[in-house]
Amino acid sequence: MQDRKKVIAYISLVVFAWRIVFYRVGWGTKLQDAEFDQALLRAEKTGIKWIEEIRMYPFSPVTRLEAAQWYVLLAQDIWLVPDGTPSDCVFADISEVDDVTKDRVVLACMYDFFKGTDGNFYPYAYVTKANSLVALIRWLSPAREFELTQPYRTPYVNLAYEQGITKRPSWPYLMYLITKYELLLQLWRVHELKS
């Protein structure tokens, strides 16, 4: 019985040590990204919360609720006024969130970042890389008409690529979920573009 306890204790220590080492090896080079450090500083200045959590888990996916708030803080930091009206942005599925978050979701709709579907916002659905780039380009170029293509994202993503918001043109990988790391980099690049 004592031998089993020793084995379990050793295994637990190895697993604990492995998690620390794996985190540093797996994510260490990304966390030393100078552009990401600048993006984090800008995010903190604009009011994005949980910077330490983002720093610890930069590759976790972003929900529509988080993205909407981040986009609004970026737009307000750049001093832009939304074009839409609040009556167009009423959502039945955000009743459980706090008032500040509700206001930001409505503003995200008014800025034309995110529109709902059938009166719902779907706050806990995850955002793909393509969703993020399409939202940013619609906001940056509201009067621009984009051709209808398959896939729909291609002209938006290619324009984002030309403007330096993303490092790659349209490609199937864009249907993967966007991480906090990538979204903050996109927002940082838009901020630099508009400054």
C-alpha positions as CSV (number, residue, x, y, z in Angstrom):
1,M,0.0,0.0,0.0
2,Q,2.8,2.4,0.9
3,D,4.5,1.7,-2.5
4,R,1.3,2.7,-4.3
5,K,1.1,6.0,-2.5
6,K,4.8,6.7,-3.3
7,V,4.2,5.9,-7.0
8,I,1.1,8.1,-7.1
9,A,3.0,10.9,-5.4
10,Y,5.8,10.7,-7.9
11,I,3.4,10.6,-10.8
12,S,1.6,13.6,-9.5
13,L,4.9,15.5,-9.2
14,V,6.0,14.6,-12.7
15,V,2.6,15.7,-14.1
16,F,2.8,19.0,-12.2
17,A,6.3,19.6,-13.4
18,W,5.5,18.6,-16.9
19,R,2.6,21.1,-17.0
20,I,4.9,23.9,-16.0
21,V,7.6,22.9,-18.5
22,F,5.2,22.3,-21.3
23,Y,3.6,25.7,-20.8
24,R,6.9,27.4,-21.0
25,V,8.1,25.4,-24.0
26,G,4.8,25.4,-25.9
27,W,3.8,29.1,-25.4
28,G,7.1,30.7,-24.4
29,T,8.1,32.0,-27.8
30,K,4.7,33.5,-28.5
31,L,4.7,35.3,-25.1
32,Q,8.0,37.0,-26.1
33,D,6.3,38.6,-29.1
34,A,7.0,42.3,-29.0
35,E,3.9,43.2,-31.1
36,F,1.8,41.1,-28.7
37,D,3.3,43.0,-25.7
38,Q,2.3,46.3,-27.4
39,A,-1.1,44.9,-28.1
40,L,-1.5,44.0,-24.4
41,L,-0.5,47.5,-23.3
42,R,-3.0,49.1,-25.7
43,A,-5.7,46.7,-24.6
44,E,-5.1,47.6,-21.0
45,K,-5.2,51.3,-21.7
46,T,-8.5,51.0,-23.6
47,G,-10.1,49.2,-20.7
48,I,-10.0,45.5,-21.7
49,K,-10.2,43.5,-18.6
50,W,-8.4,40.3,-17.5
51,I,-5.1,41.2,-19.1
52,E,-3.2,38.8,-16.8
53,E,-5.6,36.0,-17.8
54,I,-5.0,36.8,-21.4
55,R,-1.3,36.8,-20.8
56,M,-1.5,33.4,-19.1
57,Y,-3.9,31.8,-21.7
58,P,-3.3,33.7,-24.9
59,F,-4.5,30.8,-27.1
60,S,-7.9,30.4,-25.6
61,P,-10.8,31.1,-28.0
62,V,-12.9,34.3,-27.9
63,T,-16.7,34.4,-27.6
64,R,-18.9,36.9,-29.4
65,L,-19.6,38.6,-26.1
66,E,-15.9,39.2,-25.4
67,A,-15.1,40.2,-29.0
68,A,-18.0,42.7,-29.1
69,Q,-16.7,44.4,-26.0
70,W,-13.2,44.5,-27.3
71,Y,-14.3,46.0,-30.6
72,V,-16.3,48.7,-28.9
73,L,-13.4,49.7,-26.7
74,L,-11.2,49.9,-29.8
75,A,-13.8,52.1,-31.6
76,Q,-14.2,54.3,-28.6
77,D,-10.5,54.6,-28.2
78,I,-10.3,55.9,-31.8
79,W,-13.1,58.3,-31.1
80,L,-15.6,57.0,-33.7
81,V,-19.3,57.4,-33.3
82,P,-21.6,54.5,-34.2
83,D,-24.0,54.8,-37.2
84,G,-26.8,52.4,-36.2
85,T,-29.7,52.9,-33.8
86,P,-30.4,51.1,-30.6
87,S,-33.8,50.0,-31.8
88,D,-32.1,47.8,-34.4
89,C,-30.0,46.1,-31.8
90,V,-32.4,44.4,-29.3
91,F,-31.4,40.9,-28.4
92,A,-33.4,38.4,-26.3
93,D,-30.5,36.2,-25.3
94,I,-28.3,38.8,-23.4
95,S,-30.7,39.4,-20.5
96,E,-28.4,37.6,-18.0
97,V,-25.4,39.8,-18.6
98,D,-24.7,43.0,-16.6
99,D,-25.8,46.4,-17.9
100,V,-22.3,47.6,-19.0
101,T,-21.9,44.5,-21.1
102,K,-25.4,44.8,-22.6
103,D,-24.6,48.4,-23.6
104,R,-21.4,47.3,-25.3
105,V,-23.2,44.5,-27.2
106,V,-25.7,47.1,-28.4
107,L,-22.9,49.4,-29.4
108,A,-21.1,46.6,-31.2
109,C,-24.3,46.1,-33.2
110,M,-24.6,49.9,-33.8
111,Y,-20.9,50.0,-35.0
112,D,-21.8,47.2,-37.3
113,F,-19.3,44.7,-35.9
114,F,-21.9,42.1,-35.0
115,K,-25.5,41.8,-36.0
116,G,-27.8,39.2,-34.4
117,T,-30.0,36.6,-36.0
118,D,-33.7,36.4,-35.4
119,G,-33.4,38.7,-32.3
120,N,-30.6,36.7,-30.7
121,F,-26.9,37.7,-30.3
122,Y,-25.5,34.3,-29.5
123,P,-23.1,35.7,-26.9
124,Y,-21.3,32.4,-26.1
125,A,-20.7,31.3,-29.6
126,Y,-17.1,31.4,-30.6
127,V,-15.7,33.8,-33.2
128,T,-13.7,32.5,-36.2
129,K,-10.7,34.3,-37.7
130,A,-12.9,35.1,-40.7
131,N,-15.7,36.5,-38.6
132,S,-13.3,38.8,-36.9
133,L,-11.7,40.1,-40.1
134,V,-15.1,40.6,-41.8
135,A,-16.4,42.6,-38.8
136,L,-13.3,44.8,-38.7
137,I,-13.3,45.5,-42.4
138,R,-17.0,46.3,-42.5
139,W,-16.4,48.7,-39.7
140,L,-13.3,50.3,-41.3
141,S,-15.0,50.6,-44.7
142,P,-18.7,51.0,-44.2
143,A,-19.5,52.6,-47.6
144,R,-17.4,50.1,-49.6
145,E,-19.3,47.5,-51.6
146,F,-17.8,44.1,-51.7
147,E,-18.4,41.6,-54.5
148,L,-20.3,38.5,-53.7
149,T,-17.9,35.6,-53.7
150,Q,-17.6,32.1,-52.5
151,P,-16.4,32.0,-49.8
152,Y,-18.0,35.3,-48.8
153,R,-15.0,36.3,-46.6
154,T,-12.4,36.4,-49.4
155,P,-12.7,40.2,-50.4
156,Y,-12.8,41.2,-46.7
157,V,-9.8,39.1,-45.7
158,N,-7.8,40.1,-48.7
159,L,-8.4,43.8,-47.9
160,A,-7.4,43.1,-44.3
161,Y,-4.2,41.5,-45.7
162,E,-3.5,44.5,-47.9
163,Q,-3.9,46.8,-44.9
164,G,-1.6,44.7,-42.7
165,I,-4.4,43.6,-40.2
166,T,-3.7,40.0,-40.9
167,K,-0.5,38.3,-42.2
168,R,-2.2,35.9,-44.6
169,P,-4.7,36.3,-47.4
170,S,-8.0,34.3,-47.5
171,W,-7.5,30.6,-46.9
172,P,-9.5,27.7,-45.3
173,Y,-7.6,28.1,-41.9
174,L,-9.7,31.2,-41.4
175,M,-12.6,29.1,-40.3
176,Y,-10.7,28.1,-37.2
177,L,-11.5,29.8,-33.9
178,I,-9.7,33.0,-33.3
179,T,-7.6,33.2,-30.1
180,K,-7.2,36.1,-27.7
181,Y,-3.6,36.4,-29.0
182,E,-4.7,36.9,-32.6
183,L,-7.7,39.1,-31.8
184,L,-5.5,41.5,-29.8
185,L,-3.0,41.6,-32.6
186,Q,-5.7,42.5,-35.1
187,L,-7.1,45.2,-32.8
188,W,-3.6,46.6,-32.3
189,R,-2.9,46.7,-36.0
190,V,-6.2,48.5,-36.6
191,H,-5.3,51.0,-33.9
192,E,-2.0,51.6,-35.6
193,L,-3.7,51.9,-39.0
194,K,-6.1,54.5,-37.7
195,S,-3.6,56.5,-35.6
